Amino acid sequence: MKMVSSFRRYFWLCSNHQFICKNWQPKRFQMSTSVINREMTLKQKSLEIFQTAINTVLPQNIIKNNISMEGERLLVQRHSFRVHKNVHLVGFGKAVMGMAAAVEPILGDHLVQGVISVPLGIQNDLQLTGKKDMLLKPQTKIRVMEGAQHNLPDENSLKAANSIHHLAEGLTENDLLLVLISGGGSALLPAPIPPVTLEEKLYLTKDLASKGATIVELNTVRKSLSLLKGGGLARSAYPAQVVSLVLSDVIGDNLESIASGPTVANLQSKEDSCKILSKYHLLSSIPRSVKEILSQPNTRMDQEELQDFAHVFNFIVGSNKIALEEAKCKSEHLGYESCILSTGMNGDVRTVARLYGLMVKYVCSALAAHSPVCVQATSVKGELLQIIENLKLPDFQLDSCLELLENALSSGKPICLLAGGETTVRLLGKGKGGRNQELALHVALELYQAKSSIPQDPLTEYEIVFLSAGTDGQDGPTDAAGAFAYPKLVEKASLEGLNVEDFLNNNDSFTFFTKFNKGADLIVTGLTSTNVMDIQAIIIHPKGT
C-alpha cells in the first residue's frame, strides 16, 4: 500500500484545481515588506506557484481568455470573424474535450456541427474526478469519438480522423471551421494516404525512431504520408475560413510540430522524406505503398487556391510561456523577486540538473557576498555559459538573473527562479520514474555535492527548494506529476538507508521518492486535462527571515 504524504493530501483536498483548501486558514500577524508570509512552507509556496501555472492553461480558462462573441462577430484575441449559424468545429488532442465544452456555449446557435477525437476513456475519467465542467452537455451538437489507447494511433482514432476529414471536405466558402488542437493530437488524427495502411505507417515510424531519427525527421516523414497532417486539414476545408486554437506542448511553440501541423503549410517535400529514409538505410526496405506515395509529385495548392494559406488563422491560446508568466506574477504576489530563466529547457536531465545546481551556487554566492559583481569572473559563470550553449538555450535569461540579484539585495526579498520545457532521460536501468522526478533527484545530488565545493559554503545561509513537475499531472508511467529537491535530501535519505545514486543508476526515481520521507516529496495533482510541458521553480530564501 502506498503511503500518502501530507502534501499529496493537500492537493487532493483542493477543489476544482484552484488550490484553495477549505480546512486551512492562514495565521494572522504583521509582516514587513521584505518578509514573506510564514504560514506556508516553501514547498507549499512552490506548489501554489505551480498550480497557478496550471490553472492559467486549463481548457476552460484558455477559451475564456481568448474567445468571445459580440453579436455576429467571433472575437479571437485581436481578430474578428463574421459568423451566422455557419460554424463547424473539429478537434483532436488530450485537452480538446474541455476546450470543446468551453467553446460550445460561447458559439451558441452559430455552431452547426462538430467532431472531436479525444483519448480513450477521457469522458469517464472526467466524470469520476468531478470535472463535469469539462464535459459536453447532453444537447451538444459535437460528436465525441474516443481512441488512441496508450497514446498510439488505432482503428478508433482512424475512424475519428476520417469523420473529421469528411466534415472538412463538405464545407463551402460561406462556412467557418473552428479547429481545436492540443498535445496528443497527432495520435488522434491518423489518416494515411491510401494505399498506405495505418499499420505500415506506424511500423515505419517506429523503425525510424529505433534508428535514432529526430522528432523533426519523424514528423517530416509522417506528414508526407498523411491526408490531414502538414496542412492537409486546412487544404481539405478550402475555401472555408479556418480558425485554429492551439494549446502548445512543444518547445518554441512551432505550429508545424504541434500535432504535426494540420492547419499549417508543409515546408518539407516528399524528396526530404526520401532523404531521411536513405540516411537511415530504410529506403530500399519500405513497403511498396509508401514507395508509391513518395514517388508521386508533391500535391500543392496553386495560386488560385491560395497556396499561402490565407484562409487560415492559427492562434496559440496556451503555452509554457503563458503559464510561466502567470507563475511569475503569483511568485511576486507572494513576495519574491522573480524571473523566468527559459521556456525552452531541454536535454538530458543530468546536464539540466547541473545547470540548476550551478544557478543555485551562483545566486547564493552573490547574495552572500552582497554583490552579483563578485561572481562575474568565477568558474561558476563560465561553466554556466558553456552548458547554456551546449543545451542550445538562446532564450536563457542570465542577465535578468543578475538584475534580479541586484533587486533582491536592495529589497531584502527572497528569490524565485522559474523555467519550463521538456527534458529527456537516458534509460540505463529498469526502474520506474519520470523525467521530472529524475531531474529533481539529480538536482538534490548536485546541491549536496555543491555544499562541499564552495568556500565558506553560502548555501547553508539559505533555505532552498527545487520543484519540477509536468503540467499534465503525470510524470512518466507513474501517478506523480513530479517531485521536490533540497540540499539535505541526500543526507536524510542516507540516514533512511537509501542511496540516491543507486536509484538514479537504475532510473528508479519514483521508487526512491515513494520510500523516502514517507513520500512527502512527491507531487501528486491527478490528471489536469491540460499540457504545456514541464515547470521548474527554485526558491532561495534567507534563513531566519
C-alpha positions in Angstrom: 0.0 0.0 0.0 1.4 3.4 -1.0 2.0 5.9 1.8 0.3 9.3 1.1 2.2 12.4 2.4 0.6 15.5 3.8 1.5 17.4 0.7 -0.2 14.8 -1.5 -3.3 15.0 0.7 -3.1 18.8 0.4 -3.5 18.6 -3.3 -6.5 16.2 -3.1 -8.3 18.4 -0.6 -8.2 21.3 -3.0 -11.3 21.7 -5.2 -11.6 22.5 -8.9 -7.8 22.8 -9.3 -7.9 26.3 -7.7 -5.6 25.2 -4.8 -7.9 26.6 -2.1 -8.1 24.3 0.8 -11.3 24.7 2.8 -9.9 23.3 6.0 -6.8 25.5 6.1 -6.7 29.1 7.4 -3.6 31.3 7.5 -2.3 32.7 10.7 -2.6 36.5 11.1 0.4 38.6 12.0 2.1 41.8 10.9 4.5 41.4 8.0 7.2 43.8 6.8 7.7 44.3 3.0 10.9 42.2 3.0 9.4 39.1 4.7 7.1 36.6 3.1 4.1 35.2 4.9 5.3 32.3 7.1 2.1 30.5 7.3 3.1 28.5 4.2 6.2 26.4 4.0 8.5 26.9 1.0 7.2 23.7 -0.5 3.6 24.9 -0.2 4.5 28.2 -1.8 6.2 26.5 -4.8 3.1 24.2 -5.1 0.9 27.3 -5.2 3.1 28.9 -7.9 3.0 25.6 -9.9 -0.8 25.3 -9.5 -1.3 28.9 -10.7 0.7 28.0 -13.9 -1.6 25.0 -14.5 -4.8 27.0 -13.8 -3.8 29.5 -16.4 -3.8 26.9 -19.2 -6.8 24.8 -18.1 -9.1 24.3 -21.2 -11.9 26.4 -19.8 -9.6 29.3 -18.9 -7.7 29.5 -22.2 -11.0 29.6 -24.0 -12.5 32.2 -21.7 -9.3 34.3 -22.0 -9.1 34.2 -25.8 -12.6 33.7 -27.3 -15.8 35.8 -27.1 -18.9 36.7 -29.2 -20.2 40.2 -30.0 -23.4 39.8 -31.9 -22.4 38.0 -35.1 -18.7 38.6 -34.6 -16.4 35.8 -33.3 -13.5 37.5 -31.5 -10.3 35.6 -31.1 -7.5 37.6 -29.4 -7.4 40.8 -31.6 -9.0 39.3 -34.6 -12.7 39.3 -35.6 -14.6 36.8 -37.8 -18.1 37.3 -39.1 -20.4 34.3 -38.3 -24.1 33.5 -38.9 -25.0 29.9 -38.0 -22.2 28.7 -40.1 -19.5 27.5 -37.6 -18.3 23.9 -37.8 -16.0 22.5 -35.2 -13.3 19.8 -35.2 -10.7 19.0 -32.6 -8.1 16.5 -31.6 -5.9 16.2 -28.5 -5.8 15.4 -24.8 -7.2 18.8 -23.8 -9.8 19.2 -26.5 -12.7 17.7 -24.5 -12.5 20.6 -22.1 -11.9 23.1 -24.8 -14.9 22.0 -26.8 -17.1 22.1 -23.6 -16.0 25.7 -23.0 -16.4 27.0 -26.6 -19.8 25.4 -27.4 -21.9 27.7 -25.1 -19.9 30.7 -26.4 -20.8 29.9 -30.1 -24.5 29.1 -29.2 -26.7 28.8 -32.3 -23.9 29.7 -34.6 -22.5 26.2 -34.1 -23.8 23.8 -36.8 -22.0 20.6 -36.0 -18.7 19.2 -34.6 -16.5 16.2 -34.3 -13.7 15.8 -31.8 -11.1 13.0 -31.4 -10.1 12.5 -27.8 -8.2 9.9 -25.7 -9.9 6.6 -24.9 -11.8 6.8 -21.6 -11.5 10.5 -21.0 -15.2 11.2 -20.6 -15.4 8.5 -17.9 -12.3 9.8 -16.2 -13.6 13.4 -16.1 -16.9 12.2 -14.7 -15.2 10.2 -12.0 -12.9 13.0 -10.9 -15.8 15.5 -10.7 -14.7 17.7 -13.7 -18.1 17.9 -15.2 -17.4 21.4 -16.5 -15.0 19.8 -19.0 -17.8 17.5 -20.4 -20.2 18.4 -23.2 -23.9 19.0 -22.3 -26.5 16.3 -23.3 -27.9 18.6 -26.0 -24.5 19.1 -27.6 -24.0 19.4 -31.4 -20.5 17.9 -31.1 -19.8 14.3 -31.7 -17.2 12.8 -29.4 -15.0 10.0 -30.7 -12.5 8.3 -28.3 -9.4 6.4 -29.4 -5.6 6.2 -29.4 -5.2 4.0 -26.4 -1.8 4.4 -24.7 -1.3 7.5 -27.0 -0.9 5.3 -30.1 -2.9 5.7 -33.3 -5.5 2.9 -33.6 -8.7 2.0 -35.6 -10.8 4.2 -33.4 -8.7 7.3 -33.9 -8.6 6.5 -37.6 -12.4 6.5 -37.7 -12.4 9.8 -35.9 -9.9 11.2 -38.4 -12.0 10.1 -41.3 -15.1 11.7 -39.8 -13.1 15.0 -39.4 -11.9 14.7 -42.9 -15.4 14.2 -44.3 -16.7 17.2 -42.3 -14.0 19.4 -43.6 -14.4 18.4 -47.3 -18.1 19.3 -47.1 -17.6 22.9 -46.3 -18.1 25.9 -48.6 -16.8 29.5 -48.8 -19.6 30.6 -46.6 -18.5 28.4 -43.7 -16.1 28.8 -40.8 -14.2 25.7 -39.5 -13.1 26.1 -35.9 -10.2 23.7 -35.1 -9.2 22.8 -31.5 -5.7 21.4 -31.2 -3.7 20.2 -28.2 -0.9 17.8 -27.3 -1.6 14.2 -28.3 -3.3 15.4 -31.4 -1.0 13.6 -33.8 -2.0 10.1 -32.5 -5.7 11.2 -32.5 -5.6 12.3 -36.1 -4.1 9.4 -38.1 -5.2 9.4 -41.8 -2.6 7.8 -44.0 -2.8 8.4 -47.8 -4.2 5.3 -49.5 -2.9 2.7 -50.2 -0.7 3.2 -47.2 -2.2 1.5 -44.2 -2.2 2.6 -40.6 -0.1 -0.4 -39.6 2.5 0.3 -42.3 2.8 4.0 -41.3 3.2 3.0 -37.6 5.8 0.4 -38.4 7.8 2.8 -40.5 7.7 5.5 -37.8 8.8 3.0 -35.1 11.6 1.8 -37.3 12.9 5.3 -37.9 12.7 6.1 -34.2 14.7 3.0 -33.3 17.5 4.1 -35.6 17.8 7.5 -33.9 15.7 9.7 -36.1 14.9 13.1 -34.6 11.3 14.3 -33.9 11.6 16.7 -36.8 12.7 13.9 -39.1 9.8 11.7 -37.9 7.3 14.5 -38.4 8.6 15.1 -41.9 8.0 11.5 -43.0 4.7 11.3 -41.2 3.4 14.5 -42.9 4.4 13.1 -46.4 2.2 10.1 -45.8 -0.8 11.8 -44.2 -4.0 13.2 -45.6 -4.5 15.7 -42.8 -1.1 16.5 -41.2 1.2 19.0 -42.8 -1.6 21.4 -43.7 -3.9 18.6 -45.1 -6.9 19.5 -42.9 -6.7 23.2 -44.0 -6.5 22.1 -47.6 -9.5 19.8 -47.2 -11.6 22.7 -45.7 -10.7 25.2 -48.5 -12.4 27.5 -49.4 -14.0 27.8 -45.9 -12.4 30.1 -43.4 -10.2 28.1 -41.0 -9.5 29.3 -37.4 -7.4 27.1 -35.2 -7.0 27.4 -31.4 -3.8 25.7 -30.3 -2.6 24.6 -26.9 1.1 24.2 -27.4 3.0 21.3 -25.9 6.3 21.8 -27.9 9.3 24.0 -27.2 9.2 27.2 -29.2 5.5 26.8 -30.0 6.3 25.8 -33.6 2.9 25.3 -35.2 4.4 22.8 -37.7 5.3 20.5 -34.8 2.1 20.7 -32.8 0.0 17.6 -33.8 2.2 17.6 -37.0 0.7 20.9 -38.2 -2.7 20.0 -39.8 -3.5 23.7 -40.4 0.0 24.9 -41.3 1.6 24.8 -44.7 4.1 22.0 -45.0 7.5 23.3 -45.8 9.0 19.9 -46.3 8.7 17.9 -49.5 8.5 14.2 -50.3 12.1 14.4 -51.5 13.0 15.5 -48.0 11.3 12.3 -46.7 13.2 10.1 -49.1 16.5 11.7 -48.0 15.7 10.9 -44.4 14.8 7.3 -45.2 18.0 7.0 -47.2 20.0 8.5 -44.3 18.8 5.6 -42.0 19.2 3.0 -44.8 15.4 2.3 -45.0 14.6 3.5 -48.5 15.1 0.0 -50.0 13.0 -1.8 -47.4 9.9 0.4 -47.1 6.5 -1.0 -48.1 5.5 -0.8 -51.7 2.6 1.5 -50.8 4.9 4.0 -49.1 7.2 4.0 -52.2 4.2 4.7 -54.4 3.2 7.7 -52.4 6.7 9.2 -52.0 7.3 8.8 -55.8 4.3 10.9 -56.6 4.7 14.7 -57.3 4.1 16.9 -54.3 0.5 18.0 -54.2 0.4 21.7 -53.5 -2.4 24.2 -53.9 -1.9 26.5 -56.9 -2.1 30.3 -56.6 -5.8 30.4 -57.4 -6.4 28.2 -54.3 -4.4 30.5 -52.1 -1.3 28.4 -51.6 -0.1 30.8 -48.9 -3.0 29.5 -46.6 -4.5 33.0 -46.5 -7.8 31.3 -45.5 -6.2 30.0 -42.3 -5.7 31.8 -39.0 -3.7 29.9 -36.2 -3.8 31.2 -32.6 -1.6 30.0 -29.8 -4.0 30.2 -26.8 -2.0 28.3 -24.2 1.7 27.6 -23.9 4.5 27.0 -21.4 5.4 30.7 -21.7 1.9 31.8 -20.9 1.9 29.5 -17.8 5.3 30.8 -16.6 4.3 34.4 -17.0 1.3 33.8 -14.7 3.5 31.8 -12.3 5.9 34.7 -12.2 3.1 37.1 -11.2 2.0 34.7 -8.5 5.5 34.4 -7.1 5.8 38.2 -7.0 2.5 38.4 -5.2 3.9 36.0 -2.6 6.8 38.4 -2.1 9.5 37.0 -4.2 11.9 38.7 -6.6 11.3 36.5 -9.6 12.4 35.9 -13.2 11.8 33.4 -16.0 15.2 31.8 -16.9 14.0 29.9 -20.0 10.8 28.5 -21.7 12.9 26.0 -23.7 14.7 23.9 -21.2 15.6 20.6 -22.9 18.3 18.0 -23.0 19.4 15.2 -20.7 18.3 15.6 -17.1 21.8 15.2 -15.8 23.0 18.2 -17.7 20.0 20.2 -16.9 20.4 19.3 -13.2 24.0 20.5 -13.4 22.8 23.8 -14.8 20.3 24.3 -12.0 22.9 23.3 -9.4 25.2 25.9 -10.8 22.5 28.6 -10.8 21.9 28.0 -7.1 25.6 28.3 -6.4 25.8 31.4 -8.5 22.9 33.1 -6.8 23.8 32.1 -3.2 27.4 33.2 -3.7 26.3 36.6 -5.0 23.8 37.1 -2.2 26.3 36.1 0.5 28.9 38.5 -0.9 26.2 41.2 -1.2 27.1 41.8 -4.8 26.5 39.9 -8.1 29.6 41.6 -9.5 31.9 39.3 -7.4 30.7 36.2 -9.2 31.1 37.5 -12.7 34.6 36.2 -13.3 34.2 33.0 -11.4 34.4 29.5 -12.9 30.7 29.1 -12.0 29.7 31.6 -14.6 32.0 30.1 -17.2 30.6 26.6 -16.7 27.0 28.1 -16.7 27.6 29.8 -20.1 29.1 26.6 -21.5 26.1 24.4 -20.5 23.7 27.0 -21.8 25.5 26.9 -25.1 25.6 23.1 -25.2 21.9 22.8 -24.4 21.1 25.4 -27.1 19.1 27.7 -24.9 19.1 31.0 -26.8 16.4 32.4 -24.6 18.2 31.8 -21.3 17.9 35.0 -19.2 21.2 35.1 -17.2 21.3 38.9 -17.4 17.8 39.0 -16.0 19.0 36.9 -13.1 21.8 39.4 -12.4 19.2 42.2 -12.4 17.1 40.1 -10.1 20.1 39.7 -7.7 20.5 43.5 -7.5 16.9 43.9 -6.7 16.9 41.2 -4.1 19.9 42.7 -2.4 18.2 46.1 -2.4 14.8 44.9 -1.3 15.7 42.1 1.0 13.2 39.8 -0.7 13.8 36.1 -1.3 14.2 34.8 -4.8 12.1 32.6 -7.1 13.7 31.4 -10.4 11.3 29.8 -13.0 11.8 27.8 -16.1 9.9 25.4 -18.4 10.4 23.0 -21.2 10.8 19.2 -21.6 13.9 17.3 -20.7 14.9 13.7 -21.7 16.1 10.7 -19.7 18.8 8.2 -20.8 17.4 4.8 -19.8 20.2 2.8 -18.2 18.2 0.8 -15.7 14.9 -0.9 -15.3 13.3 1.2 -12.6 10.2 3.4 -12.6 10.0 7.1 -12.8 9.6 10.2 -15.0 11.8 13.0 -16.3 10.6 15.4 -13.6 11.2 13.1 -10.7 14.6 12.1 -12.1 15.5 15.7 -12.7 14.6 16.6 -9.1 16.7 13.7 -7.7 19.7 14.8 -9.8 19.3 18.4 -8.6 19.3 17.1 -5.0 22.6 15.3 -5.7 24.0 18.5 -7.3 23.0 20.6 -4.2 24.5 18.0 -1.8 27.8 18.0 -3.8 27.9 21.8 -4.1 28.0 22.2 -0.3 31.5 20.8 0.0 32.8 22.6 -3.1 32.1 26.2 -2.2 34.4 28.1 0.1 32.6 29.2 3.3 29.5 27.3 2.0 27.0 30.1 1.3 24.3 27.5 0.6 24.0 26.9 4.4 22.7 30.5 4.8 19.6 29.9 2.7 16.6 27.6 2.5 16.5 26.2 -1.0 13.6 24.2 -2.6 13.5 22.9 -6.1 10.3 21.8 -7.8 9.9 20.1 -11.2 6.5 18.8 -12.4 4.5 18.1 -15.5 1.6 20.4 -16.2 -0.4 17.4 -17.4 -0.2 15.8 -13.9 1.5 12.7 -15.0 5.3 12.1 -14.9 6.1 9.0 -16.9 4.2 5.8 -16.1 3.5 7.0 -12.5 0.7 8.7 -10.6 3.0 11.6 -9.7 3.4 14.9 -11.5 7.0 15.5 -10.2 9.0 15.9 -7.1 10.9 18.3 -4.8 14.6 18.6 -4.1 16.6 20.4 -1.5 20.2 20.4 -0.2 19.7 18.0 2.8 17.7 15.4 0.8 20.7 13.1 0.1 21.9 13.2 3.7 18.4 12.4 5.0 18.0 9.6 2.5 21.3 8.1 3.6 20.0 8.0 7.2 17.0 6.1 6.0 19.3 3.6 4.2 18.6 4.9 0.7 21.5 5.6 -1.7 20.4 8.3 -4.2 23.0 7.4 -6.8 21.9 3.7 -6.8 18.3 4.7 -7.6 19.4 7.2 -10.3 21.6 4.5 -11.9 18.5 2.3 -12.2 16.2 5.1 -13.4 14.1 4.4 -10.3 13.3 7.9 -9.0 9.6 7.1 -8.3 10.5 4.2 -6.1 13.0 6.4 -4.2 10.5 9.2 -3.6 7.8 6.7 -2.6 10.2 5.2 0.0 11.9 8.4 1.2 10.4 10.7 3.8 7.1 8.7 3.6 6.5 10.0 0.1 6.3 13.6 1.3 8.4 14.9 -1.6 6.3 13.5 -4.4 3.9 16.0 -6.1 0.6 14.4 -7.0 -2.1 16.5 -8.7 -4.1 13.9 -10.7 -4.6 14.4 -14.4 -5.1 18.1 -15.1 -6.7 17.9 -18.6 -4.1 20.3 -20.0 -0.4 20.0 -21.1 2.2 22.7 -21.7 5.2 20.6 -20.9 7.0 21.0 -17.5 7.5 23.7 -15.0 10.6 24.1 -12.7 10.8 26.5 -9.8 13.7 27.3 -7.5 13.0 29.2 -4.2 16.0 30.7 -2.4 15.1 32.1 1.0 17.5 33.6 3.6 17.3 31.6 6.8 15.9 33.4 9.9 13.6 35.7 8.0 
